[in-house]
Amino acid sequence: MDEENLSGAEEYVSLSIQIAKPIDPKSEKNVRETAEKADGVLADSLHITEKMLTICYDPVRIGKDEVINLLKQAGAELDSVQTDRAPLL
């Protein structure tokens, strides 16, 4: 997300997603590149472990379902999703 497009009043929402199976290195690269290109996703917040993926997004710019679909299209096999409101100012 480009810093020049930020208004300074963003409130990000954190998604914690249980992964159905570990993400292979190629899929992880695709997920990271997808997060970097997506408007409204805080790419620096992406954290991937063997069983969990967490990421923050701006719900004004992109919806939860859209974030989930982007991650799936990038190769992540997701299980359950938990949303937490988390202002990151």
PEURKA-V186519 format. One record per residue. RES is the residue in one letter. SS is DSSP state (@ for helix, = for strand, . for the rest). PHI is phi in whole degrees, 0 to 359 (NA if undefined). PSI is psi in radians with two decimals (NA if undefined). Layout:
BEGIN
res->[RES | RES]
ss->[SS | SS]
phi->[PHI | PHI]
psi->[PSI | PSI]
END
This chain:
BEGIN
res->[M | D | E | E | N | L | S | G | A | E | E | Y | V | S | L | S | I | Q | I | A | K | P | I | D | P | K | S | E | K | N | V | R | E | T | A | E | K | A | D | G | V | L | A | D | S | L | H | I | T | E | K | M | L | T | I | C | Y | D | P | V | R | I | G | K | D | E | V | I | N | L | L | K | Q | A | G | A | E | L | D | S | V | Q | T | D | R | A | P | L | L]
ss->[. | . | @ | @ | @ | . | . | . | . | . | . | = | = | = | = | = | = | = | = | . | . | . | . | . | @ | @ | @ | @ | @ | @ | @ | @ | @ | @ | @ | @ | @ | . | . | . | = | = | = | = | = | = | = | = | . | . | . | = | = | = | = | = | = | = | . | . | . | . | . | @ | @ | @ | @ | @ | @ | @ | @ | @ | @ | . | . | . | . | = | = | = | = | = | = | = | = | . | . | . | .]
phi->[NA | 284 | 295 | 291 | 269 | 280 | 270 | 92 | 244 | 291 | 237 | 272 | 248 | 264 | 251 | 248 | 236 | 283 | 270 | 292 | 211 | 305 | 275 | 287 | 303 | 294 | 294 | 298 | 299 | 298 | 298 | 296 | 295 | 297 | 297 | 295 | 274 | 284 | 287 | 99 | 258 | 273 | 302 | 295 | 275 | 294 | 226 | 239 | 241 | 298 | 241 | 216 | 232 | 234 | 203 | 247 | 215 | 265 | 294 | 284 | 262 | 209 | 272 | 303 | 297 | 293 | 298 | 299 | 296 | 299 | 295 | 295 | 297 | 280 | 118 | 277 | 262 | 261 | 248 | 252 | 240 | 237 | 252 | 231 | 288 | 211 | 293 | 242 | 253]
psi->[2.33 | 2.30 | -0.52 | -0.25 | -0.04 | 2.45 | -0.31 | -0.09 | 0.38 | 2.47 | 1.96 | 2.63 | 2.38 | 2.31 | 2.24 | 2.10 | 2.18 | 2.32 | 2.33 | -0.65 | 2.69 | 2.51 | 2.20 | 2.83 | -0.68 | -0.78 | -0.66 | -0.73 | -0.78 | -0.74 | -0.80 | -0.75 | -0.69 | -0.77 | -0.69 | -0.60 | -0.35 | 2.22 | 2.20 | -0.09 | 2.30 | 1.58 | -0.61 | -0.30 | -0.16 | 2.18 | 2.18 | 2.22 | -3.08 | -0.56 | -0.10 | 2.55 | 2.30 | 2.54 | 2.63 | 2.56 | 2.79 | 1.90 | -0.23 | -0.53 | -0.51 | 2.47 | 2.80 | -0.82 | -0.63 | -0.71 | -0.82 | -0.77 | -0.69 | -0.75 | -0.71 | -0.77 | -0.50 | -0.17 | 0.03 | 2.26 | 1.88 | 2.64 | -1.62 | 2.60 | 2.34 | 2.28 | 2.32 | 2.24 | 2.27 | 1.66 | 2.22 | 1.50 | NA]
END
